Amino acid sequence: MRLDKFLKVSRIIKRRTVAKEIADKGRITVNDKIAKSSTDVSVGDVLVIAFGNKTLTVKVEALVESTKKQDAGEMFSVVSETYKEQY
């Protein structure tokens, strides 16, 4: 599954266009390699996503083409969530 589609279906990022933008700016890594929006994601991959002052690390648990809102959280597990200090 494409990275941008995974982020949208799992609801980590609400819109696929936003997911594509963030990926193409180099703010997402898959298994420690900078990923583009078209990068294939598979079960077991570790994604590190940089949002502004927050860095989210998740592990892909399942790939589903479409899902209901309450089931979206089962597609990934949060490994860590860190925040940069604000001055």
Secondary structure, DSSP 8 states (H G I E B T S, - for coil): -BHHHHHHHTTSSS-HHHHHHHHHTT-EEETTEE--TT-B--TT-EEEEEETTEEEEEEE----SS--GGGGGGGEEEEEEEE----
